[in-house]
């Protein structure tokens, strides 16, 4: 953020409606998700539309902020939970499905939602699938541009609109 006074600007609260650009990077600077070359992300916090721990990292940021936040796994996507790794009979998968390690498959839940799982091991009889978030256990960089908070847009002279990198 610039040296400009931000005390009069609204800040992101736990239930704010925000419009942001964001980018998630791994420690080696590989980009795993970004809105910077697309439409900004609009979300009402607290609704579950965005990872809750990432929402927590946004709370308190002022309108117009453009920053980089470094998050350890416990503050990002959590640590892998061994109970989220399941071995299933190979017969539960369609015969025409080409199963291979690192294949991500969408599984339908009884409530109508779906959850992704990553194939981690294969045998003739079984398929091991990891249902942990693919970024669980990873340190990440969250780069955020706060473009609007609760209907108020960032001022024209804010770094968020000037493209000043954090």
trRosetta pair geometry for C-beta under 8 A, 3 or more apart (Angstrom, degrees):
i j d omega theta_ij theta_ji phi_ij phi_ji
1 4 7.5 -107 164 48 93 85
1 6 6.7 -25 179 -47 147 141
1 62 7.4 59 -114 55 149 113
1 64 7.4 85 -131 114 101 90
1 65 5.4 -46 -79 -125 113 71
1 66 6.9 143 -81 40 58 65
1 67 6.6 -22 -35 -65 85 104
1 159 6.1 -164 -130 22 42 138
2 158 7.7 -157 15 -149 117 48
2 159 5.3 163 -27 -44 96 112
2 164 7.4 74 -59 63 96 165
4 64 8.0 -53 80 125 133 148
4 157 7.4 138 -79 112 159 110
4 158 7.6 -116 58 -109 152 63
5 8 6.9 52 122 8 103 93
6 9 4.8 -55 -166 30 72 122
6 62 4.2 92 175 115 130 174
6 63 7.8 172 -156 54 100 66
6 64 7.0 -152 -118 63 107 118
6 65 7.7 46 -130 -67 152 89
9 62 4.6 78 94 -176 122 112
9 63 4.4 -138 177 48 113 98
9 64 6.1 -78 -146 16 159 115
9 149 8.0 94 162 36 88 137
9 155 7.7 -96 -100 -14 118 110
10 16 7.9 149 149 -127 118 133
10 62 7.2 145 89 -150 35 67
10 63 5.2 57 60 -25 76 121
10 149 4.5 -160 100 96 116 129
10 150 6.0 -100 155 40 161 115
10 152 5.6 116 16 51 132 139
11 59 8.0 64 146 -179 101 49
11 60 5.6 -10 170 -155 130 29
11 61 6.4 158 -156 79 84 28
11 62 4.9 -51 -96 -92 81 59
11 63 7.2 -120 -86 -16 35 70
11 149 6.9 -124 164 -164 7 167
12 16 4.8 -134 -152 44 63 155
12 18 5.6 9 -117 -79 112 138
12 45 7.1 99 180 -27 103 150
12 58 5.0 -64 118 144 159 91
12 59 5.5 -126 108 -116 96 35
12 60 6.5 -36 63 24 84 24
12 61 5.0 17 15 53 119 81
12 62 7.8 -137 -5 -79 76 16
12 146 6.7 -124 -44 -127 118 134
12 149 5.6 -124 -79 -121 65 121
13 16 4.5 123 47 -42 72 101
13 45 7.5 -175 95 59 53 139
13 59 6.5 37 -149 -138 22 90
13 150 7.9 26 25 -46 106 125
14 45 6.0 -143 173 117 34 126
14 46 5.8 70 152 -62 77 120
14 55 7.8 74 -143 147 59 114
14 59 5.8 15 -74 -109 62 132
15 44 7.0 5 -176 176 63 90
15 45 5.8 -145 -118 78 20 90
15 46 4.8 -26 -102 10 71 147
16 44 7.5 -157 107 -146 34 57
16 45 5.4 35 52 18 67 119
16 149 5.6 -27 -174 -160 136 86
16 150 5.3 -86 -148 -50 88 92
17 42 7.5 13 178 -176 88 86
17 43 7.5 -167 -148 100 57 34
17 44 4.7 -28 -98 -98 78 78
17 45 7.7 -146 -80 5 29 74
17 148 8.0 -25 116 118 82 101
17 149 7.6 132 78 -166 56 39
17 150 5.5 106 47 -97 84 46
17 151 6.9 46 77 -37 121 69
18 42 7.3 -170 96 -143 45 50
18 43 6.2 -12 60 62 83 74
18 44 7.9 142 15 -101 66 30
18 45 6.6 40 5 -34 112 102
18 58 6.9 -145 35 164 174 143
18 146 6.8 -62 -161 -142 117 87
18 148 6.5 161 -156 87 47 65
18 149 5.6 -6 -107 -106 83 62
18 150 7.8 -14 -73 -32 59 53
19 40 5.0 66 174 120 92 133
19 41 7.1 164 -154 82 52 44
19 42 4.7 -15 -102 -98 82 82
19 147 4.5 -63 104 76 97 108
19 148 4.0 33 34 41 109 104
20 35 7.7 105 109 58 66 142
20 40 6.2 176 88 -173 21 106
20 41 5.5 -24 68 63 75 94
20 43 7.9 -40 25 26 99 100
20 58 7.2 -102 -50 -127 161 133
20 144 5.5 -25 -171 -160 131 92
20 145 6.0 151 -162 74 71 57
20 146 5.5 -30 -103 -104 95 47
20 147 6.1 174 -99 12 33 88
21 34 8.0 20 176 -175 90 74
21 35 5.0 -148 -144 86 67 102
21 36 5.1 80 179 -89 128 65
21 40 5.0 -80 -67 -116 71 88
21 41 7.0 128 -109 12 29 86
21 144 7.3 152 81 -156 57 42
21 145 4.1 14 47 45 99 114
21 147 6.7 78 -12 -32 81 118
22 33 7.7 10 107 113 95 98
22 34 7.3 -144 103 -133 50 48
22 35 5.8 51 42 20 62 109
22 41 6.0 -33 15 22 104 137
22 54 8.0 74 -170 174 157 131
22 142 6.5 -21 -163 -169 108 86
22 143 6.6 148 -158 80 53 57
22 144 5.2 -6 -105 -102 85 71
22 145 7.5 -148 -67 25 46 68
23 31 6.0 -50 -171 -136 108 107
23 33 7.0 177 -149 95 45 57
23 34 4.0 13 -114 -111 88 94
23 35 7.3 -133 -67 26 65 61
23 36 5.8 -12 -60 -19 115 117
23 141 7.9 -4 105 106 88 92
23 142 7.6 155 77 -157 50 41
23 143 4.3 -5 54 54 99 109
24 31 7.3 111 77 -159 52 60
24 32 5.1 -52 98 62 101 96
24 33 4.5 27 34 50 110 94
24 34 7.3 -144 26 -65 60 63
24 135 7.5 -44 158 -105 139 162
24 140 5.5 -19 -165 -173 91 131
24 141 7.3 148 -159 76 42 56
24 142 6.0 -12 -103 -102 70 68
24 143 8.0 -157 -69 22 26 75
25 29 5.6 -15 -176 -144 130 37
25 30 6.5 151 -156 74 74 39
25 31 5.4 -41 -97 -96 82 55
25 32 6.9 157 -109 7 27 82
25 140 6.6 139 71 -166 44 74
25 141 4.2 -15 62 57 101 108
25 143 6.9 40 -3 -11 111 109
26 29 7.2 -50 71 21 68 14
26 30 4.7 5 36 53 112 94
26 32 6.3 82 -33 -31 92 116
26 138 6.1 -65 -123 -175 92 130
26 139 7.6 92 -160 80 59 68
26 140 6.5 -52 -100 -112 42 68
26 141 7.7 -35 44 15 4 89
27 138 7.8 -149 -12 -174 93 87
27 139 5.3 48 -56 81 111 111
27 140 7.9 -104 -45 -99 65 28
27 141 7.5 127 -90 -25 41 99
29 141 7.9 0 -105 25 53 143
31 34 5.2 -14 -178 -31 127 125
32 135 6.8 134 117 -81 166 123
32 140 7.9 -75 31 -128 129 116
34 37 6.6 53 115 14 113 89
34 38 7.8 132 114 16 71 102
35 38 5.2 -90 -157 64 59 97
35 39 6.7 -59 -169 84 106 45
35 40 5.8 94 138 -128 134 35
35 41 5.0 -140 -53 -33 165 94
36 145 7.8 99 -101 6 91 130
40 145 7.7 -97 -120 82 117 107
40 147 5.5 -41 -142 18 166 152
41 50 7.6 96 156 -91 134 123
43 47 7.2 -151 -178 44 87 116
43 49 4.9 -163 -141 91 111 127
43 50 5.1 60 172 -29 168 121
44 47 5.0 65 85 -17 94 129
44 49 7.2 81 52 21 65 132
45 50 7.1 -50 -112 46 65 123
45 55 4.9 136 -143 -155 103 121
45 58 7.0 -150 -93 79 136 130
45 59 7.5 134 -176 -74 165 90
46 55 7.2 158 -50 173 48 156
48 52 7.4 -22 -110 -61 55 95
50 54 5.9 -102 155 80 101 113
50 55 5.3 124 93 -64 111 97
51 54 4.2 70 75 10 102 111
51 55 6.9 -168 89 -14 50 82
51 76 7.7 17 134 179 148 53
51 77 6.6 -59 -152 -96 149 75
52 55 5.3 -49 -148 30 36 116
52 56 6.6 41 153 -23 65 99
53 56 5.5 -43 -153 28 38 117
53 57 7.0 42 147 -22 61 99
53 71 7.5 125 140 -170 112 143
53 75 5.6 169 180 -179 118 41
53 76 5.9 164 110 -139 133 8
53 77 7.1 -158 52 -72 135 29
53 78 7.2 169 -20 -45 152 78
54 57 5.5 -47 -156 29 41 115
54 58 6.9 41 146 -21 65 101
54 71 7.8 -81 -100 -46 69 172
54 76 7.0 42 -70 -142 83 58
54 142 6.3 167 -139 -114 98 150
55 58 5.7 -58 -158 31 38 112
55 59 6.9 48 148 -35 68 95
56 59 5.8 -38 -153 11 38 116
56 75 7.5 -115 84 -159 124 85
57 69 5.2 139 -179 130 125 161
57 71 6.2 -61 -87 -79 145 129
57 75 6.9 99 -70 161 108 106
57 142 5.9 80 118 66 155 156
57 144 8.0 171 119 -29 106 145
58 61 5.5 -70 -168 14 57 123
58 144 6.6 177 -106 -137 90 163
58 146 7.8 136 -157 -90 99 109
61 65 4.5 -117 -178 46 100 157
61 67 7.0 -144 -129 28 121 131
61 144 6.7 -44 -141 108 172 140
61 146 5.3 176 128 -53 119 144
62 65 5.2 119 62 -42 67 108
62 146 6.9 164 99 74 38 155
62 149 7.9 -92 -172 -16 38 154
63 146 5.6 -136 -130 126 34 119
63 148 7.1 11 -133 -137 106 23
63 149 4.6 -115 -78 10 99 118
63 152 6.1 -47 -105 103 160 107
63 153 7.8 124 -169 145 125 19
63 154 5.4 -171 166 -98 88 68
63 155 7.7 97 123 -8 109 78
63 158 7.4 -91 133 -103 73 161
64 146 6.2 -24 23 80 19 99
64 154 4.2 135 -84 -146 69 103
64 155 5.8 -7 -85 31 135 84
64 158 3.1 -118 -146 -142 110 144
64 159 6.7 97 165 37 85 69
64 160 4.9 -150 -156 8 43 119
64 161 7.5 -52 -131 -4 80 92
65 144 6.9 19 108 104 102 102
65 145 7.6 -175 96 -145 56 34
65 146 4.5 44 47 17 84 121
65 159 7.7 3 -154 63 23 108
65 160 6.5 45 66 -59 25 116
66 144 7.3 -159 -138 98 39 54
66 145 4.8 7 -110 -109 86 76
66 146 7.5 -134 -65 19 50 70
66 158 7.7 140 -20 148 104 93
66 159 4.5 -120 24 114 123 106
66 160 4.6 175 -55 -85 100 61
66 164 6.0 134 75 75 148 81
66 165 7.4 -121 144 -139 124 18
66 166 5.5 -155 131 -60 77 91
67 143 7.4 -162 101 -146 38 54
67 144 5.9 -7 59 57 76 89
67 166 4.7 114 -138 -115 28 142
68 141 5.8 -15 -169 -172 102 106
68 142 7.3 149 -159 78 50 45
68 143 5.0 -18 -103 -100 76 79
68 144 8.0 164 -89 18 29 68
68 166 4.1 174 -17 103 89 136
69 141 7.3 145 73 -163 45 53
69 142 4.5 -19 62 63 99 98
69 143 7.7 -178 20 -78 68 31
69 144 6.8 13 0 3 111 113
70 139 7.1 3 -176 178 89 105
70 140 7.8 174 -153 92 48 42
70 141 5.8 -26 -101 -104 65 70
70 142 7.9 -172 -79 22 18 73
71 75 4.5 -129 -158 97 96 103
71 76 4.1 126 121 -63 124 98
71 139 6.9 168 89 -159 51 60
71 140 5.2 -10 61 62 99 84
71 141 7.6 164 19 -96 78 21
71 142 5.9 35 -7 -8 122 111
72 75 5.5 72 55 24 70 99
72 76 6.8 -156 95 -4 26 102
72 139 5.6 -32 -117 -108 49 86
73 76 5.6 -71 -131 46 29 102
73 77 6.6 -57 -152 60 70 67
73 78 6.2 4 162 139 87 11
73 79 5.3 82 133 -75 134 65
73 136 6.7 64 -156 -173 113 48
73 137 5.1 -2 -115 -126 146 18
73 138 6.1 118 -91 49 93 30
73 139 6.6 -69 -41 -69 71 49
74 78 6.6 42 -119 -120 41 46
74 79 6.6 -4 -77 -31 73 94
76 135 6.7 -88 137 133 119 117
76 138 6.8 -80 95 82 147 75
76 139 7.3 141 -4 -142 149 29
76 140 4.8 125 -129 25 152 116
76 142 7.7 -177 -114 -42 100 115
77 133 4.4 -122 -178 91 124 143
77 135 4.2 109 14 93 158 95
77 136 4.9 -112 120 -81 105 52
77 137 7.8 -49 84 12 100 43
77 138 6.8 23 42 45 118 91
77 140 7.5 74 -5 -15 100 136
78 81 7.5 -10 137 -33 126 97
78 132 7.9 -132 90 -158 106 100
78 133 6.9 102 47 29 98 122
78 136 5.3 -27 82 -129 77 94
78 137 7.9 -15 108 -41 49 51
79 136 6.2 68 169 177 14 95
79 137 5.6 66 -140 -82 55 72
80 84 7.2 -129 -172 54 71 119
80 130 7.5 -29 -148 -166 119 121
80 132 4.5 -6 -131 -128 78 171
80 136 4.5 119 -73 120 64 125
80 137 4.9 -14 -20 -40 94 121
81 84 4.5 80 78 -5 96 109
81 132 6.0 162 33 -92 72 107
81 136 7.7 -83 -3 -171 70 155
82 85 5.8 -50 -163 21 50 113
84 130 6.6 57 116 -167 90 60
84 131 4.3 -121 178 69 95 90
84 132 4.7 118 95 -57 140 74
85 120 7.0 -36 -141 30 113 147
85 128 6.5 14 177 -180 97 100
85 129 7.2 177 -153 89 55 41
85 130 4.9 -17 -105 -105 87 70
85 131 7.2 -165 -79 18 35 74
85 132 7.3 -20 -58 -15 80 102
86 117 7.9 -50 43 -143 103 144
86 128 7.2 175 92 -150 35 58
86 129 5.6 -16 64 60 83 88
86 131 6.8 26 5 -13 104 114
87 121 7.9 -31 -106 73 98 112
87 126 5.0 15 -180 176 103 131
87 127 7.1 161 -153 80 59 36
87 128 4.8 -28 -96 -96 79 76
87 129 7.8 157 -93 16 30 68
88 92 5.0 -68 158 41 119 144
88 93 7.7 109 106 -35 122 95
88 126 6.6 149 75 -155 34 78
88 127 5.4 -24 63 62 88 88
88 128 7.9 156 16 -93 68 29
88 129 6.5 3 6 5 114 114
89 92 5.2 109 72 -16 81 98
89 125 6.8 -56 -139 169 69 72
89 126 6.2 -61 -110 -103 33 69
89 127 7.9 14 109 18 15 84
90 93 6.1 -58 -172 31 52 107
90 99 7.6 -123 -140 16 96 163
90 122 7.8 73 -99 -154 114 84
90 123 7.6 -123 -49 79 124 64
90 124 7.0 -92 -8 152 158 34
90 125 5.8 -158 0 174 113 20
90 126 5.9 -115 -38 -81 83 14
90 127 5.5 112 -97 -26 67 95
92 127 7.7 -123 57 36 101 119
93 97 5.1 -97 164 58 105 139
93 99 6.2 54 131 -63 164 127
93 127 6.3 49 -22 -4 138 156
94 97 4.5 104 68 -18 88 104
97 105 7.9 39 -167 -110 140 129
98 103 7.8 180 101 -96 71 153
99 103 6.2 -138 -149 37 50 152
99 119 6.0 171 -166 -125 90 163
99 122 5.8 144 127 -107 117 135
99 127 6.0 -90 -160 -111 151 129
100 103 5.1 106 61 -34 69 116
100 119 6.7 123 86 86 31 142
100 122 7.3 -57 -121 -24 28 149
101 119 5.7 -133 -119 110 33 95
101 120 6.4 40 -140 -151 89 23
101 121 7.0 25 -100 -83 102 29
101 122 6.7 -120 -57 -6 78 106
102 118 6.4 -18 -141 -170 36 105
102 119 6.7 -42 23 67 18 82
102 120 7.9 69 -62 -98 45 48
103 118 7.2 154 78 -153 38 57
103 119 4.5 17 52 22 88 123
104 116 5.2 0 -177 -171 106 116
104 117 7.1 160 -152 79 60 34
104 118 5.2 -29 -96 -95 73 73
104 119 7.8 -137 -72 4 27 76
104 134 7.5 -35 -97 -70 129 130
105 116 7.0 146 75 -152 35 63
105 117 5.5 -24 63 63 86 86
105 118 7.9 158 17 -93 72 24
105 119 6.8 63 -7 -39 112 96
105 129 7.1 -67 47 -127 116 130
106 114 4.6 17 -179 168 105 133
106 115 7.4 144 -154 70 61 27
106 116 5.7 -41 -95 -93 61 66
107 114 6.3 156 76 -159 38 77
107 115 5.4 -27 62 64 93 79
107 116 7.5 143 13 -113 79 16
107 117 5.6 29 -12 -2 121 118
107 129 7.8 93 -43 152 137 158
107 131 7.9 -55 31 -105 137 112
108 112 7.6 -29 -167 -144 96 25
108 113 7.8 155 -154 91 55 34
108 114 5.3 -42 -98 -100 51 86
109 112 7.0 -31 77 40 81 22
109 113 4.8 -2 43 68 123 78
109 114 6.5 -171 1 -96 84 28
109 115 6.0 65 -46 -8 112 104
115 131 6.2 27 141 -151 124 110
116 131 7.7 152 95 -137 48 64
116 134 7.7 -30 106 -34 131 105
117 129 4.0 31 157 172 130 117
117 130 6.4 154 -165 70 77 37
117 131 4.8 -37 -104 -87 93 72
118 129 6.8 146 68 -159 34 67
118 130 4.8 -24 62 59 92 96
118 134 6.3 105 -45 -94 140 92
119 122 6.7 23 174 -57 119 98
119 127 6.0 -54 -131 -173 104 104
119 128 7.2 105 -160 77 58 56
119 129 5.8 -38 -94 -100 51 73
119 130 8.0 -179 -85 15 4 79
120 128 5.0 -63 65 105 90 104
120 129 6.9 149 9 -115 87 19
120 130 4.9 66 -33 -21 129 110
121 126 8.0 13 107 107 96 95
121 127 7.5 162 87 -160 59 40
121 128 3.9 24 50 35 97 124
122 126 7.7 -177 -151 94 39 55
122 127 5.7 -3 -109 -112 72 70
122 128 7.5 -126 -60 22 38 78
123 126 5.1 26 48 47 104 79
123 127 8.0 -146 32 -67 63 40
132 136 4.3 -77 164 24 115 153
132 137 7.8 38 149 -10 144 104
133 136 4.6 122 61 -41 82 92
135 138 4.7 -81 -170 38 72 129
135 140 6.4 22 -178 -62 131 131
143 166 6.2 -168 -139 29 93 129
145 160 4.5 131 -167 -144 90 91
146 149 6.5 9 176 -50 115 103
146 154 6.6 133 106 -76 71 119
146 160 5.8 -94 59 -94 55 152
147 153 6.7 -27 159 -147 72 75
147 154 5.3 -89 -150 -7 39 118
147 160 5.9 -168 -85 153 57 133
147 161 7.5 101 -123 -71 81 85
148 151 6.8 -17 174 -146 115 5
148 152 6.3 167 -156 81 76 39
148 153 4.8 -35 -96 -101 97 54
148 154 6.6 -103 -68 -21 50 74
149 152 5.8 -20 65 58 71 93
154 158 4.4 -96 171 43 110 151
154 160 4.8 -88 -155 71 169 131
154 161 5.5 176 101 -33 124 109
155 158 4.8 117 62 -33 78 100
155 161 7.7 -135 92 16 44 134
156 161 6.2 -92 -151 90 36 155
157 161 7.6 27 15 63 3 116
157 162 7.2 19 -168 -51 40 120
158 161 5.2 80 65 15 84 95
158 162 6.9 -160 97 -6 40 95
159 162 5.3 -66 -136 45 37 110
159 164 4.0 -70 -153 49 98 121
